[in-house]
Amino acid sequence: MYLADNKKQLKDFAKAVAVPVGLTDNTKWPVRSGSVIFPVRNIFVRDFVNHVEASGIIGKPQEWKKAFDGPTQLWRMSHHLVNGLLDVNTDKRTIAKRILMLLEGISALCNDNYFETVGTHRIMTEEDVHALLSVTQITEKKHVRKFLHLSGLLWAYSETNFFVAHELTCEYHGAYPLPSGGYAVVRDFKNLKPSQLWENRNFNGLPAYIRVVTFHDNTLDIKFDVYNNLFDDEGTMTQSLIGGYAFADKQLLSEKDIMELTGLLADKITRFTEEVNNTSRGAIARKYMEIFWYRKKSLTDYMGIGWKPDANLYTVLENGLATGPPKKATEPKSTVMKNLVEQLAIDFDFSEYTD
């Protein structure tokens, strides 16, 4: 668990989550999740909290690691957790406790690394990082950028399956310092064939898991926020690239394999995007609800129970969408003009509600 006291944890959580929430794009594909998930968001949060408490993982770091795939899975649910509790006017001390519960899991999944607002995202052990160097790299300049192209396609492909729930597929981490003075950046892509979520999609030919590793000289200058968004303001990811390799289901990919996989992904992206673009808003809302429940599938698998939302929730969703979101009275916490990130850091700060 974090060494910081509860108040500091909550203050730092508010600062950290304010960055990705405040800097997010105004337009999302295929639709902003908050505009369609609001009728059932509080139910999702209730189920998630109940499952965590019933699972027996609280206070057991190794069990958190069995129940969740990585810290991003919890981080990207964090503002939904807070907003879902606020939807039903939950006592603010209870909200503070729920955030601390989430931070316990994040700490376990980060190997006790304290999170930063914007910084590194290092989740591998020193031994794991050393092992990265034991694999033969591709270093020819005309080929090394293919690793970045493949990673970009995999990110886009993940959106066709999970919309903005990137954590269900993508975990970028690093930059890991190497003995040479350079860095390694690792991109893990899992859950690439979610046939339980999209029963009619053709996932033939795709691996279930892909890892892309790139190596960079000491000019690499990237940062991550806690939602796993990568910042490369000076374009150093490409400029510093000196080598890399990729695995698909533990098989090392050749240059030919990478080209074939790139073509296959491009085809799937085109087909799946067209499918979603031709889907009604109501059907997209229902799929979004299913994606939200799928977000905790690793936890329900750990517990040995089903992940799918109850059948009655589709009616709750549709009735809520027809009525529209409830209007809330807003109470500004400060009369000083602030930018959105600063204001969100205030809004998500529940530190005064803990001992």
KAURVEN-V648332 format. One line per field, one symbol per residue. phi: phi as a letter, one per 30 degrees, with the letter a starting at -180 (. if undefined). burial: 1 if it has 24 or more other C-alpha atoms within 12 Angstrom, else 0. A space follows every 10 residues. Layout:
phi = ???
burial = ???
This chain:
phi = .edddedded ddeddddddd ddcdddcccd addddbcedb dddededddd dddddiddib eddeddcbda ddededcddd ddddddechd eddddedddd ddddddeddc hidddcdbad bcccddddde deddcdccbd edcddddddd dddddddddd cbhcdeddbc bcbkdcdced jcbcbcbcbb hdbddddbdc dccejdddbb bccbcbdddd bbbbcdcidc cbdcideddc dbllabcbhi cdcdededdd dddddedddd ddddeddccd dddddddddd deddecdddd dedibdcddd eddddedddd dddjdddcdc cedadddbdd dddddddccc ddcbd
burial = 1100011111 1111111111 1100000001 1011111111 1111111110 1100101100 1001101111 1111111111 1111111000 0110111111 1111111111 1111111111 1111000010 0110001100 0011111111 1011111111 1111111111 1111111000 0111111111 1111001000 0010011011 1111111001 1111111111 1000001101 1111111100 0010100100 1101111110 0110010000 0101111111 1111111111 0110001110 0011011100 1000000000 0000000000 0111111111 10000
